C-alpha cells in the first residue's frame, strides 16, 4: 500500500479556504439585518398593510402615484429629479476643472509643504 504524503502548502491552502469561507459567512450574517430592513421597506411601499410585520397583504401602487400624477402643493417629481441631476453634473464638472489645476500645481511646482500634502 502506498502512503500518501501531503506537503505543507496543501494544508495552508485548506486553512486559507476555511478562513475565507468563515469570513464570508460572518459578513453575510452581519449584513442580514440591513438587507432584511431594505426588503421590508420595499415590500411595505407596495402594500396597504403587513401581516405579521413581513408579509404584504394588499399589493398596490397607491404609494407610488406621485410618479405619474402631480400631488397638490408639490412640484412634479420629474422636474425636481432633472434639476438635481443638472446641479450634480455642473458641480462635478466644476470640481474636475478646479482639481485638475490643483493637481498640476502639486505635481510640477516645488514649494514648502509639498511632500506633506502628497
N, CA, C and O atoms as a GROMACS GRO file, in nm:
protein
  472
    1UNK      N    1   0.082  -0.118   0.000
    1UNK     CA    2   0.000   0.000   0.000
    1UNK      C    3   0.086   0.125   0.000
    1UNK      O    4   0.190   0.132   0.066
    2UNK      N    5   0.039   0.221  -0.076
    2UNK     CA    6   0.113   0.346  -0.080
    2UNK      C    7   0.063   0.440   0.027
    2UNK      O    8  -0.056   0.450   0.055
    3UNK      N    9   0.155   0.506   0.084
    3UNK     CA   10   0.120   0.605   0.186
    3UNK      C   11   0.121   0.742   0.120
    3UNK      O   12   0.219   0.781   0.056
    4UNK      N   13   0.012   0.814   0.136
    4UNK     CA   14   0.001   0.944   0.073
    4UNK      C   15   0.061   1.050   0.164
    4UNK      O   16   0.027   1.058   0.282
    5UNK      N   17   0.147   1.130   0.110
    5UNK     CA   18   0.207   1.238   0.188
    5UNK      C   19   0.162   1.371   0.128
    5UNK      O   20   0.152   1.387   0.007
    6UNK      N   21   0.137   1.464   0.216
    6UNK     CA   22   0.095   1.598   0.175
    6UNK      C   23   0.201   1.697   0.218
    6UNK      O   24   0.258   1.687   0.327
    7UNK      N   25   0.226   1.789   0.132
    7UNK     CA   26   0.320   1.893   0.172
    7UNK      C   27   0.243   2.003   0.246
    7UNK      O   28   0.120   2.003   0.247
    8UNK      N   29   0.314   2.094   0.305
    8UNK     CA   30   0.255   2.196   0.390
    8UNK      C   31   0.167   2.292   0.311
    8UNK      O   32   0.074   2.350   0.366
    9UNK      N   33   0.196   2.310   0.184
    9UNK     CA   34   0.117   2.405   0.106
    9UNK      C   35  -0.027   2.357   0.090
    9UNK      O   36  -0.118   2.440   0.083
   10UNK      N   37  -0.050   2.228   0.083
   10UNK     CA   38  -0.186   2.176   0.074
   10UNK      C   39  -0.266   2.215   0.198
   10UNK      O   40  -0.380   2.262   0.188
   11UNK      N   41  -0.206   2.196   0.315
   11UNK     CA   42  -0.275   2.231   0.438
   11UNK      C   43  -0.291   2.382   0.454
   11UNK      O   44  -0.391   2.428   0.508
   12UNK      N   45  -0.194   2.457   0.406
   12UNK     CA   46  -0.207   2.603   0.411
   12UNK      C   47  -0.322   2.650   0.322
   12UNK      O   48  -0.399   2.738   0.361
   13UNK      N   49  -0.332   2.592   0.203
   13UNK     CA   50  -0.443   2.630   0.114
   13UNK      C   51  -0.577   2.592   0.175
   13UNK      O   52  -0.673   2.669   0.166
   14UNK      N   53  -0.583   2.476   0.236
   14UNK     CA   54  -0.707   2.432   0.301
   14UNK      C   55  -0.744   2.527   0.414
   14UNK      O   56  -0.861   2.564   0.428
   15UNK      N   57  -0.646   2.567   0.494
   15UNK     CA   58  -0.671   2.659   0.605
   15UNK      C   59  -0.716   2.795   0.553
   15UNK      O   60  -0.809   2.855   0.607
   16UNK      N   61  -0.651   2.844   0.448
   16UNK     CA   62  -0.689   2.974   0.390
   16UNK      C   63  -0.831   2.969   0.335
   16UNK      O   64  -0.907   3.065   0.349
   17UNK      N   65  -0.867   2.857   0.274
   17UNK     CA   66  -1.002   2.842   0.220
   17UNK      C   67  -1.105   2.842   0.333
   17UNK      O   68  -1.210   2.905   0.320
   18UNK      N   69  -1.077   2.774   0.440
   18UNK     CA   70  -1.168   2.772   0.555
   18UNK      C   71  -1.181   2.911   0.616
   18UNK      O   72  -1.291   2.952   0.654
   19UNK      N   73  -1.071   2.983   0.625
   19UNK     CA   74  -1.074   3.119   0.680
   19UNK      C   75  -1.158   3.210   0.590
   19UNK      O   76  -1.238   3.288   0.640
   20UNK      N   77  -1.139   3.200   0.459
   20UNK     CA   78  -1.217   3.282   0.366
   20UNK      C   79  -1.366   3.251   0.376
   20UNK      O   80  -1.448   3.343   0.381
   21UNK      N   81  -1.400   3.125   0.379
   21UNK     CA   82  -1.541   3.086   0.390
   21UNK      C   83  -1.598   3.137   0.522
   21UNK      O   84  -1.712   3.185   0.525
   22UNK      N   85  -1.522   3.127   0.629
   22UNK     CA   86  -1.569   3.176   0.759
   22UNK      C   87  -1.593   3.326   0.756
   22UNK      O   88  -1.693   3.374   0.811
   23UNK      N   89  -1.504   3.399   0.694
   23UNK     CA   90  -1.520   3.544   0.685
   23UNK      C   91  -1.645   3.579   0.606
   23UNK      O   92  -1.721   3.667   0.646
   24UNK      N   93  -1.668   3.510   0.494
   24UNK     CA   94  -1.787   3.537   0.414
   24UNK      C   95  -1.915   3.504   0.492
   24UNK      O   96  -2.013   3.578   0.483
   25UNK      N   97  -1.914   3.397   0.566
   25UNK     CA   98  -2.032   3.361   0.648
   25UNK      C   99  -2.058   3.468   0.752
   25UNK      O  100  -2.173   3.507   0.774
   26UNK      N  101  -1.953   3.516   0.817
   26UNK     CA  102  -1.970   3.622   0.918
   26UNK      C  103  -2.021   3.750   0.853
   26UNK      O  104  -2.110   3.815   0.908
   27UNK      N  105  -1.966   3.787   0.738
   27UNK     CA  106  -2.012   3.909   0.669
   27UNK      C  107  -2.157   3.898   0.625
   27UNK      O  108  -2.233   3.994   0.637
   28UNK      N  109  -2.197   3.782   0.574
   28UNK     CA  110  -2.337   3.762   0.534
   28UNK      C  111  -2.427   3.770   0.656
   28UNK      O  112  -2.533   3.833   0.651
   29UNK      N  113  -2.387   3.708   0.765
   29UNK     CA  114  -2.466   3.712   0.887
   29UNK      C  115  -2.481   3.855   0.941
   29UNK      O  116  -2.588   3.893   0.989
   30UNK      N  117  -2.373   3.933   0.932
   30UNK     CA  118  -2.379   4.071   0.981
   30UNK      C  119  -2.461   4.161   0.889
   30UNK      O  120  -2.520   4.258   0.936
   31UNK      N  121  -2.465   4.131   0.760
   31UNK     CA  122  -2.540   4.216   0.667
   31UNK      C  123  -2.687   4.177   0.656
   31UNK      O  124  -2.764   4.251   0.595
   32UNK      N  125  -2.728   4.066   0.712
   32UNK     CA  126  -2.868   4.024   0.705
   32UNK      C  127  -2.966   4.127   0.762
   32UNK      O  128  -3.068   4.151   0.698
   33UNK      N  129  -2.941   4.188   0.878
   33UNK     CA  130  -3.037   4.288   0.926
   33UNK      C  131  -3.055   4.406   0.831
   33UNK      O  132  -3.166   4.457   0.816
   34UNK      N  133  -2.949   4.448   0.766
   34UNK     CA  134  -2.958   4.560   0.673
   34UNK      C  135  -3.037   4.518   0.550
   34UNK      O  136  -3.125   4.591   0.504
   35UNK      N  137  -3.007   4.401   0.495
   35UNK     CA  138  -3.078   4.352   0.376
   35UNK      C  139  -3.225   4.331   0.407
   35UNK      O  140  -3.311   4.367   0.327
   36UNK      N  141  -3.256   4.273   0.522
   36UNK     CA  142  -3.395   4.250   0.559
   36UNK      C  143  -3.470   4.381   0.583
   36UNK      O  144  -3.589   4.390   0.556
   37UNK      N  145  -3.401   4.481   0.634
   37UNK     CA  146  -3.465   4.612   0.653
   37UNK      C  147  -3.504   4.673   0.520
   37UNK      O  148  -3.614   4.726   0.505
   38UNK      N  149  -3.414   4.667   0.422
   38UNK     CA  150  -3.447   4.719   0.289
   38UNK      C  151  -3.558   4.638   0.223
   38UNK      O  152  -3.645   4.694   0.157
   39UNK      N  153  -3.557   4.507   0.241
   39UNK     CA  154  -3.662   4.423   0.186
   39UNK      C  155  -3.798   4.461   0.246
   39UNK      O  156  -3.897   4.472   0.174
   40UNK      N  157  -3.801   4.479   0.378
   40UNK     CA  158  -3.925   4.520   0.444
   40UNK      C  159  -3.970   4.657   0.394
   40UNK      O  160  -4.090   4.678   0.372
   41UNK      N  161  -3.878   4.749   0.376
   41UNK     CA  162  -3.910   4.883   0.328
   41UNK      C  163  -3.973   4.877   0.189
   41UNK      O  164  -4.074   4.944   0.163
   42UNK      N  165  -3.916   4.799   0.100
   42UNK     CA  166  -3.969   4.787  -0.036
   42UNK      C  167  -4.104   4.718  -0.035
   42UNK      O  168  -4.197   4.763  -0.103
   43UNK      N  169  -4.116   4.609   0.040
   43UNK     CA  170  -4.244   4.538   0.045
   43UNK      C  171  -4.354   4.624   0.105
   43UNK      O  172  -4.468   4.622   0.057
   44UNK      N  173  -4.323   4.700   0.208
   44UNK     CA  174  -4.426   4.784   0.270
   44UNK      C  175  -4.466   4.900   0.181
   44UNK      O  176  -4.576   4.953   0.196
   45UNK      N  177  -4.380   4.942   0.089
   45UNK     CA  178  -4.418   5.050  -0.002
   45UNK      C  179  -4.516   5.003  -0.108
   45UNK      O  180  -4.585   5.085  -0.168
   46UNK      N  181  -4.523   4.874  -0.133
   46UNK     CA  182  -4.615   4.820  -0.232
   46UNK      C  183  -4.740   4.757  -0.170
   46UNK      O  184  -4.816   4.692  -0.241
   47UNK      N  185  -4.762   4.775  -0.042
   47UNK     CA  186  -4.879   4.713   0.021
   47UNK      C  187  -4.950   4.812   0.112
   47UNK      O  188  -4.891   4.910   0.158
   48UNK      N  189  -5.077   4.784   0.137
   48UNK     CA  190  -5.156   4.869   0.227
   48UNK      C  191  -5.135   4.829   0.372
   48UNK      O  192  -5.152   4.912   0.462
   49UNK      N  193  -5.100   4.707   0.396
   49UNK     CA  194  -5.076   4.660   0.531
   49UNK      C  195  -4.984   4.539   0.529
   49UNK      O  196  -4.967   4.473   0.427
   50UNK      N  197  -4.926   4.510   0.644
   50UNK     CA  198  -4.836   4.396   0.653
   50UNK      C  199  -4.892   4.298   0.755
   50UNK      O  200  -4.931   4.338   0.865
   51UNK      N  201  -4.895   4.172   0.720
   51UNK     CA  202  -4.940   4.068   0.811
   51UNK      C  203  -4.817   4.010   0.880
   51UNK      O  204  -4.722   3.970   0.813
   52UNK      N  205  -4.819   4.004   1.010
   52UNK     CA  206  -4.707   3.957   1.091
   52UNK      C  207  -4.582   4.043   1.072
   52UNK      O  208  -4.472   4.001   1.107
   53UNK      N  209  -4.598   4.161   1.017
   53UNK     CA  210  -4.487   4.253   1.002
   53UNK      C  211  -4.400   4.232   0.880
   53UNK      O  212  -4.319   4.318   0.847
   54UNK      N  213  -4.415   4.118   0.811
   54UNK     CA  214  -4.328   4.094   0.695
   54UNK      C  215  -4.402   4.050   0.570
   54UNK      O  216  -4.347   4.059   0.461
   55UNK      N  217  -4.525   4.002   0.582
   55UNK     CA  218  -4.597   3.952   0.466
   55UNK      C  219  -4.694   4.059   0.417
   55UNK      O  220  -4.784   4.097   0.492
   56UNK      N  221  -4.678   4.108   0.293
   56UNK     CA  222  -4.770   4.212   0.243
   56UNK      C  223  -4.909   4.154   0.219
   56UNK      O  224  -4.923   4.041   0.172
   57UNK      N  225  -5.012   4.233   0.252
   57UNK     CA  226  -5.149   4.184   0.235
   57UNK      C  227  -5.208   4.228   0.102
   57UNK      O  228  -5.225   4.144   0.014
   58UNK      N  229  -5.239   4.353   0.084
   58UNK     CA  230  -5.299   4.402  -0.040
   58UNK      C  231  -5.195   4.479  -0.119
   58UNK      O  232  -5.158   4.590  -0.082
   59UNK      N  233  -5.147   4.420  -0.227
   59UNK     CA  234  -5.046   4.488  -0.309
   59UNK      C  235  -5.111   4.601  -0.388
   59UNK      O  236  -5.217   4.583  -0.447
   60UNK      N  237  -5.046   4.716  -0.388
   60UNK     CA  238  -5.098   4.833  -0.457
   60UNK      C  239  -4.983   4.924  -0.499
   60UNK      O  240  -4.873   4.916  -0.446
   61UNK      N  241  -5.012   5.011  -0.596
   61UNK     CA  242  -4.915   5.111  -0.637
   61UNK      C  243  -4.956   5.249  -0.588
   61UNK      O  244  -4.903   5.350  -0.637
   62UNK      N  245  -5.047   5.256  -0.494
   62UNK     CA  246  -5.100   5.383  -0.445
   62UNK      C  247  -4.992   5.472  -0.384
   62UNK      O  248  -4.996   5.594  -0.399
   63UNK      N  249  -4.897   5.412  -0.318
   63UNK     CA  250  -4.791   5.490  -0.254
   63UNK      C  251  -4.693   5.548  -0.356
   63UNK      O  252  -4.613   5.636  -0.322
   64UNK      N  253  -4.698   5.501  -0.479
   64UNK     CA  254  -4.607   5.546  -0.584
   64UNK      C  255  -4.676   5.634  -0.687
   64UNK      O  256  -4.617   5.662  -0.792
   65UNK      N  257  -4.798   5.679  -0.662
   65UNK     CA  258  -4.873   5.755  -0.762
   65UNK      C  259  -4.812   5.891  -0.791
   65UNK      O  260  -4.843   5.950  -0.894
   66UNK      N  261  -4.728   5.943  -0.704
   66UNK     CA  262  -4.664   6.072  -0.729
   66UNK      C  263  -4.572   6.066  -0.850
   66UNK      O  264  -4.531   6.171  -0.901
   67UNK      N  265  -4.538   5.946  -0.898
   67UNK     CA  266  -4.452   5.934  -1.015
   67UNK      C  267  -4.526   5.968  -1.144
   67UNK      O  268  -4.465   6.020  -1.238
   68UNK      N  269  -4.655   5.941  -1.151
   68UNK     CA  270  -4.728   5.966  -1.275
   68UNK      C  271  -4.838   6.070  -1.265
   68UNK      O  272  -4.899   6.103  -1.366
   69UNK      N  273  -4.865   6.122  -1.147
   69UNK     CA  274  -4.959   6.233  -1.136
   69UNK      C  275  -4.908   6.333  -1.034
   69UNK      O  276  -4.842   6.297  -0.937
   70UNK      N  277  -4.939   6.459  -1.057
   70UNK     CA  278  -4.891   6.565  -0.969
   70UNK      C  279  -4.966   6.563  -0.837
   70UNK      O  280  -5.087   6.540  -0.832
   71UNK      N  281  -4.893   6.587  -0.731
   71UNK     CA  282  -4.952   6.595  -0.598
   71UNK      C  283  -4.970   6.743  -0.567
   71UNK      O  284  -4.880   6.824  -0.588
   72UNK      N  285  -5.088   6.777  -0.518
   72UNK     CA  286  -5.120   6.918  -0.493
   72UNK      C  287  -5.025   6.977  -0.388
   72UNK      O  288  -5.004   6.920  -0.281
   73UNK      N  289  -4.970   7.092  -0.422
   73UNK     CA  290  -4.880   7.161  -0.330
   73UNK      C  291  -4.734   7.124  -0.346
   73UNK      O  292  -4.648   7.183  -0.281
   74UNK      N  293  -4.705   7.027  -0.432
   74UNK     CA  294  -4.567   6.983  -0.453
   74UNK      C  295  -4.533   6.992  -0.601
   74UNK      O  296  -4.622   6.975  -0.685
   75UNK      N  297  -4.407   7.019  -0.635
   75UNK     CA  298  -4.370   7.024  -0.777
   75UNK      C  299  -4.367   6.882  -0.836
   75UNK      O  300  -4.366   6.783  -0.764
   76UNK      N  301  -4.366   6.876  -0.968
   76UNK     CA  302  -4.358   6.748  -1.038
   76UNK      C  303  -4.226   6.680  -1.003
   76UNK      O  304  -4.120   6.744  -1.004
   77UNK      N  305  -4.231   6.551  -0.972
   77UNK     CA  306  -4.112   6.478  -0.928
   77UNK      C  307  -4.005   6.471  -1.037
   77UNK      O  308  -3.886   6.468  -1.007
   78UNK      N  309  -4.047   6.469  -1.164
   78UNK     CA  310  -3.950   6.455  -1.273
   78UNK      C  311  -3.872   6.583  -1.295
   78UNK      O  312  -3.754   6.578  -1.328
   79UNK      N  313  -3.936   6.698  -1.279
   79UNK     CA  314  -3.862   6.824  -1.292
   79UNK      C  315  -3.763   6.841  -1.177
   79UNK      O  316  -3.652   6.892  -1.196
   80UNK      N  317  -3.803   6.801  -1.059
   80UNK     CA  318  -3.713   6.808  -0.943
   80UNK      C  319  -3.594   6.713  -0.962
   80UNK      O  320  -3.481   6.749  -0.931
   81UNK      N  321  -3.620   6.594  -1.014
   81UNK     CA  322  -3.512   6.498  -1.039
   81UNK      C  323  -3.416   6.550  -1.145
   81UNK      O  324  -3.294   6.536  -1.131
   82UNK      N  325  -3.470   6.610  -1.252
   82UNK     CA  326  -3.385   6.667  -1.356
   82UNK      C  327  -3.298   6.778  -1.298
   82UNK      O  328  -3.178   6.785  -1.328
   83UNK      N  329  -3.356   6.866  -1.217
   83UNK     CA  330  -3.279   6.975  -1.156
   83UNK      C  331  -3.168   6.920  -1.067
   83UNK      O  332  -3.057   6.973  -1.066
   84UNK      N  333  -3.197   6.814  -0.994
   84UNK     CA  334  -3.096   6.754  -0.907
   84UNK      C  335  -2.979   6.700  -0.988
   84UNK      O  336  -2.863   6.723  -0.954
   85UNK      N  337  -3.009   6.627  -1.096
   85UNK     CA  338  -2.902   6.574  -1.180
   85UNK      C  339  -2.824   6.685  -1.249
   85UNK      O  340  -2.702   6.675  -1.264
   86UNK      N  341  -2.892   6.790  -1.290
   86UNK     CA  342  -2.824   6.903  -1.354
   86UNK      C  343  -2.727   6.970  -1.258
   86UNK      O  344  -2.612   6.996  -1.294
   87UNK      N  345  -2.772   6.997  -1.137
   87UNK     CA  346  -2.684   7.060  -1.038
   87UNK      C  347  -2.566   6.968  -1.004
   87UNK      O  348  -2.452   7.014  -0.994
   88UNK      N  349  -2.594   6.838  -0.987
   88UNK     CA  350  -2.486   6.744  -0.955
   88UNK      C  351  -2.383   6.737  -1.067
   88UNK      O  352  -2.263   6.732  -1.041
   89UNK      N  353  -2.428   6.737  -1.192
   89UNK     CA  354  -2.336   6.731  -1.305
   89UNK      C  355  -2.252   6.859  -1.314
   89UNK      O  356  -2.132   6.851  -1.337
   90UNK      N  357  -2.315   6.975  -1.296
   90UNK     CA  358  -2.241   7.101  -1.305
   90UNK      C  359  -2.137   7.113  -1.193
   90UNK      O  360  -2.026   7.159  -1.216
   91UNK      N  361  -2.174   7.073  -1.072
   91UNK     CA  362  -2.079   7.077  -0.960
   91UNK      C  363  -1.964   6.982  -0.986
   91UNK      O  364  -1.848   7.015  -0.959
   92UNK      N  365  -1.994   6.863  -1.039
   92UNK     CA  366  -1.888   6.766  -1.069
   92UNK      C  367  -1.794   6.819  -1.177
   92UNK      O  368  -1.672   6.806  -1.164
   93UNK      N  369  -1.848   6.880  -1.281
   93UNK     CA  370  -1.764   6.934  -1.388
   93UNK      C  371  -1.675   7.047  -1.336
   93UNK      O  372  -1.557   7.054  -1.370
   94UNK      N  373  -1.731   7.134  -1.253
   94UNK     CA  374  -1.652   7.242  -1.194
   94UNK      C  375  -1.542   7.187  -1.104
   94UNK      O  376  -1.429   7.235  -1.106
   95UNK      N  377  -1.575   7.087  -1.026
   95UNK     CA  378  -1.477   7.027  -0.935
   95UNK      C  379  -1.363   6.961  -1.011
   95UNK      O  380  -1.247   6.974  -0.971
   96UNK      N  381  -1.393   6.892  -1.119
   96UNK     CA  382  -1.288   6.830  -1.200
   96UNK      C  383  -1.200   6.937  -1.262
   96UNK      O  384  -1.078   6.922  -1.268
   97UNK      N  385  -1.260   7.045  -1.309
   97UNK     CA  386  -1.186   7.155  -1.370
   97UNK      C  387  -1.089   7.216  -1.270
   97UNK      O  388  -0.971   7.234  -1.300
   98UNK      N  389  -1.137   7.249  -1.152
   98UNK     CA  390  -1.053   7.312  -1.049
   98UNK      C  391  -0.948   7.213  -0.998
   98UNK      O  392  -0.832   7.251  -0.978
   99UNK      N  393  -0.987   7.088  -0.977
   99UNK     CA  394  -0.893   6.989  -0.924
   99UNK      C  395  -0.781   6.958  -1.021
   99UNK      O  396  -0.670   6.926  -0.979
  100UNK      N  397  -0.808   6.967  -1.151
  100UNK     CA  398  -0.700   6.940  -1.247
  100UNK      C  399  -0.591   7.046  -1.237
  100UNK      O  400  -0.473   7.013  -1.248
  101UNK      N  401  -0.629   7.172  -1.216
  101UNK     CA  402  -0.528   7.276  -1.198
  101UNK      C  403  -0.452   7.256  -1.067
  101UNK      O  404  -0.330   7.275  -1.062
  102UNK      N  405  -0.524   7.220  -0.962
  102UNK     CA  406  -0.457   7.196  -0.834
  102UNK      C  407  -0.363   7.077  -0.844
  102UNK      O  408  -0.252   7.081  -0.790
  103UNK      N  409  -0.404   6.972  -0.913
  103UNK     CA  410  -0.318   6.855  -0.931
  103UNK      C  411  -0.194   6.887  -1.010
  103UNK      O  412  -0.085   6.838  -0.980
  104UNK      N  413  -0.209   6.970  -1.112
  104UNK     CA  414  -0.093   7.010  -1.192
  104UNK      C  415   0.005   7.091  -1.107
  104UNK      O  416   0.126   7.069  -1.112
  105UNK      N  417  -0.048   7.183  -1.028
  105UNK     CA  418   0.038   7.265  -0.943
  105UNK      C  419   0.111   7.179  -0.840
  105UNK      O  420   0.229   7.200  -0.815
  106UNK      N  421   0.042   7.083  -0.782
  106UNK     CA  422   0.106   6.996  -0.683
  106UNK      C  423   0.213   6.908  -0.745
  106UNK      O  424   0.313   6.878  -0.681
  107UNK      N  425   0.193   6.866  -0.869
  107UNK     CA  426   0.289   6.774  -0.929
  107UNK      C  427   0.410   6.843  -0.990
  107UNK      O  428   0.517   6.782  -0.998
  108UNK      N  429   0.397   6.967  -1.033
  108UNK     CA  430   0.505   7.033  -1.106
  108UNK      C  431   0.586   7.134  -1.025
  108UNK      O  432   0.707   7.144  -1.042
  109UNK      N  433   0.521   7.207  -0.938
  109UNK     CA  434   0.590   7.315  -0.868
  109UNK      C  435   0.646   7.267  -0.736
  109UNK      O  436   0.586   7.184  -0.666
  110UNK      N  437   0.762   7.320  -0.703
  110UNK     CA  438   0.829   7.288  -0.576
  110UNK      C  439   0.797   7.398  -0.476
  110UNK      O  440   0.823   7.515  -0.503
  111UNK      N  441   0.741   7.362  -0.364
  111UNK     CA  442   0.710   7.460  -0.260
  111UNK      C  443   0.719   7.390  -0.124
  111UNK      O  444   0.718   7.268  -0.115
  112UNK      N  445   0.728   7.473  -0.020
  112UNK     CA  446   0.742   7.419   0.114
  112UNK      C  447   0.611   7.350   0.154
  112UNK      O  448   0.504   7.409   0.138
  113UNK      N  449   0.617   7.228   0.207
  113UNK     CA  450   0.500   7.153   0.248
  113UNK      C  451   0.444   7.063   0.139
  113UNK      O  452   0.342   6.997   0.158
  114UNK      N  453   0.510   7.061   0.023
  114UNK     CA  454   0.462   6.980  -0.088
  114UNK      C  455   0.463   6.831  -0.054
  114UNK      O  456   0.369   6.759  -0.087
  115UNK      N  457   0.567   6.786   0.011
  115UNK     CA  458   0.580   6.644   0.047
  115UNK      C  459   0.471   6.606   0.147
  115UNK      O  460   0.418   6.495   0.142
  116UNK      N  461   0.439   6.696   0.237
  116UNK     CA  462   0.336   6.669   0.336
  116UNK      C  463   0.200   6.651   0.268
  116UNK      O  464   0.123   6.562   0.306
  117UNK      N  465   0.170   6.733   0.170
  117UNK     CA  466   0.042   6.725   0.100
  117UNK      C  467   0.034   6.598   0.016
  117UNK      O  468  -0.069   6.531   0.013
  118UNK      N  469   0.143   6.566  -0.052
  118UNK     CA  470   0.143   6.447  -0.136
  118UNK      C  471   0.158   6.324  -0.052
  118UNK      O  472   0.161   6.213  -0.105
   0.00000   0.00000   0.00000
